[in-house]
Amino acid sequence: MEQKNKSACSDVNSFNIHASGEDYLETILVLQNKLGMVRSVDVARHMEVTKPSVCHAVATLRDGGFLTMDEDHFLHLTDVGREVAEKIYERHCFFTEQLIAAGVDPEIAEVDACRIEHVISNESFERLKKAAFRNQENEISALSKAIKDKPTE
């Protein structure tokens, strides 16, 4: 039996989970933040998939230790499931924002971000985040300098 430790959790790609499973975890996280309690029907509606598809995914994710279902059929992310969902959601938001900032149509950016979030390595993602943050800091610094250097009338 393979054991997952904290260091393994730091890289989303280290889990044996498919992109579709990551999408379900991300959706459950988003819906929990929005609605509080989430059932399979909420996930099906949000993802525009069939209830049997959600039931199959829930069973797989439950067997993998990523979520639980209570007696009232509400879905709950486990600690590991929440960590994976948060990391996927962070990637999704980052890539969506970066693509929109680069001039990509928001709908296309959303679709492309959903693809990228699943395939990029943790190392590449972290380096891109740092580079984007450095660029943002440089822009703020240049703007601040321009404001300070602006002649007063």
N, C-alpha and C positions, 0 to 999 in steps of 0.2 A: 504494500500500500504506500503510495507516494504521499509525503507530508509536505504541506505548504507552510513556510515560515514567513516572518515579516519581510525579510529581504526579497523573497520570491514575489510578495505582493507589490513590491515597488515597480515591477514591470508587468503591465497588463498582458503583454504577449507571452508571459511565462505560464499562464493558465491554459488548460486544455479546453478552450471555449471558442466556438465559432463566432464570426461577425454577427450572425443573426441573434445568437445568445447575448452578445454584448448590446445589441440594439434593444432587446427585451429588458435587460437590466437598466439601461439608460432610460428607457421609457417609464419603467416602474419608478425610478428615482424622480424623474420630472413630475410624474403624476402624483406621487406621494407629497412632493413639495407643494403642488398645486391643490390637491384634494384632501390630503391627509391620509385617508384610507383608500386602498386600491383593490379592485377585483379584476378577474380575468376579462370580464366584459369591457371594463374601462380601457384595458390595454388593447383589446381587439378594435375597439372604436378608434382609439388614438392612432394606432398603427395601420388602420384600414386593412386588417387581416381577419380571417375567420376565427371563430371561437375554438374549433378543434385545433387550429394551428397554435393558438395561445396555450391550450391545454397541453399539447405535446411539448412545447417549449418550457412551460412551467414544470412539467414532470422532469424534464432533462436538467433544468437548472436546480430544482429541488434535490435531485439525486446527486448533483455535483456540489451541493452544499452552498449554493449561492442565494437561495431564498427558501422561505417556509410559507405554509398556508395554514391559517388558523381554522377553527371549527366553523367560523362564519364565512369562510372562503376568501378572507382578505389576504393579500400577498404582503410579505414582509421580507426585506432584504436582510441577509445575514451580514455580519461584519465584513466578511470577505466579499460578498455580493455588493455591498454598499461601496467598498473601496474600488472595486472594478468599475462599477457604474459611475462613480465620481470622476475617476480618471478618464473614462471614455467621454463623459459629458464635458470635462475640461478641454479635452482635445477637440471635440465637436465645436465648442464655443470659440476656441482659439482659431481654428482653421476657417470657420465661417467669418469671423471678424477680419482676419487677414485677407481673405479672398475678396470680401466686400470693399475693404480699404484699397485693394489693388484694382478696383473698378469692375469686378465680376458682378453680374446681376445677382441680387440676393437669393433668388430661387435656385439658380445654378450653384451659387456658393454653398447653400444648404446641402444640396445633393452631393457635391464634390467633397465637402467636409465630412459627410457621413461615410464616404468611401475611404478617404485618407485616414480618418481616425482609427481604422481597424488594421491598417497595414504598416504604419510607420513604427519604427523601433522607439523604445523609450529614450535611448541616447539621442537619436535624431530629433525627437520632439523636444527634449529638454534644451538642446542646443539652439533650436529654432526659437523657442520661447526666450532664451537669454538674448539672442540676436535681436529679436523684436523689441525686447525691453530696452536694450542698449540704443537702438534706433530711436525709440520713443524718448529716452533720456536726452539724446543728442538734439532732437527737435525742440524739446522743452528748453534746453540750455541755450540754443540758438535764438529762440523766440524771446527768452528772458534777456539775453544780451542785446537784442535788437530794441527791446523796450527801454532798457537802461541807456543805450546809446542814442536814442531818439532825441534830437534837439528840441528844447522847449522854446516856445514862442513868447 
